[in-house]
Amino acid sequence: MREITISGAEIGTREALHDVLQEKLALPDWYGRNLDALYDCLTAELTEETQLTVTDAELLEDSLGSYGRVFLRVLEEAAEENPRLHIQ
């Protein structure tokens, strides 16, 4: 199982969030760097068992506001849709 950790303490902007996601999750070139595209990638393109851990989620929410909260919800919804994705 692939294990990926994203630290909310290291992400201060939406752009930084999508940079980290694209790098750590090896998202495809067509990834649109938005939450809809992230959901699509996590539910349709992710074929390897993946444990995704978000640390310091409260700091992520502090720096990104509602976008941070929606991001965390997208992860949860994608994990419900894709049995290969596990969120912690």
C-alpha positions as CSV (number, residue, x, y, z in Angstrom):
1,M,0.0,0.0,0.0
2,R,1.3,3.4,-0.9
3,E,1.3,5.8,2.1
4,I,1.2,9.5,1.6
5,T,1.2,12.3,4.2
6,I,0.2,15.8,3.6
7,S,1.0,18.4,6.3
8,G,-1.5,21.2,6.7
9,A,1.2,23.2,8.4
10,E,3.2,23.4,5.1
11,I,0.3,24.6,2.9
12,G,-0.7,28.2,2.9
13,T,-2.4,28.7,-0.4
14,R,-4.7,26.9,-2.8
15,E,-1.8,26.8,-5.3
16,A,0.5,25.2,-2.8
17,L,-2.2,22.6,-1.9
18,H,-2.6,21.6,-5.6
19,D,1.2,21.5,-6.1
20,V,1.6,19.1,-3.2
21,L,-1.3,17.0,-4.3
22,Q,-0.1,16.8,-7.9
23,E,3.4,15.8,-6.7
24,K,2.6,13.3,-4.0
25,L,-0.3,11.6,-5.7
26,A,1.3,11.7,-9.1
27,L,-1.8,13.1,-10.6
28,P,-2.2,13.0,-14.5
29,D,-1.3,16.0,-16.7
30,W,-4.9,16.8,-17.3
31,Y,-5.5,17.4,-13.5
32,G,-7.3,20.8,-13.5
33,R,-5.9,21.9,-10.1
34,N,-9.3,22.3,-8.5
35,L,-11.4,20.2,-6.1
36,D,-13.7,18.8,-8.8
37,A,-10.7,17.5,-10.8
38,L,-9.2,16.1,-7.6
39,Y,-12.3,14.2,-6.9
40,D,-12.3,12.8,-10.4
41,C,-8.7,11.7,-10.1
42,L,-9.2,10.1,-6.8
43,T,-12.3,8.2,-7.8
44,A,-11.4,7.2,-11.4
45,E,-7.7,7.3,-11.8
46,L,-6.4,6.0,-8.5
47,T,-5.9,2.3,-8.9
48,E,-3.3,1.6,-6.3
49,E,-4.2,1.0,-2.6
50,T,-3.4,4.4,-1.0
51,Q,-3.4,5.6,2.6
52,L,-3.6,9.4,2.6
53,T,-3.0,11.0,5.9
54,V,-3.6,14.7,6.5
55,T,-1.8,16.1,9.5
56,D,-2.5,19.5,11.0
57,A,-5.8,19.7,9.3
58,E,-6.9,22.5,11.5
59,L,-3.9,24.6,10.3
60,L,-5.0,23.8,6.7
61,E,-8.5,25.0,7.5
62,D,-7.0,28.1,9.2
63,S,-4.9,29.1,6.1
64,L,-7.4,28.1,3.4
65,G,-10.7,28.8,5.2
66,S,-13.8,27.2,3.6
67,Y,-11.6,25.8,0.7
68,G,-9.7,23.8,3.3
69,R,-12.9,22.4,4.8
70,V,-14.3,21.5,1.3
71,F,-10.9,19.8,0.4
72,L,-11.2,17.6,3.5
73,R,-14.8,16.7,2.6
74,V,-13.8,15.9,-1.0
75,L,-11.2,13.4,0.4
76,E,-13.8,11.7,2.5
77,E,-16.3,11.5,-0.3
78,A,-13.7,10.2,-2.7
79,A,-12.7,7.5,-0.2
80,E,-16.4,6.5,0.1
81,E,-16.5,6.1,-3.7
82,N,-13.1,4.4,-4.2
83,P,-12.4,1.4,-2.0
84,R,-8.6,1.7,-2.8
85,L,-8.4,5.1,-1.1
86,H,-8.1,5.4,2.7
87,I,-8.1,8.7,4.5
88,Q,-6.8,9.4,7.9
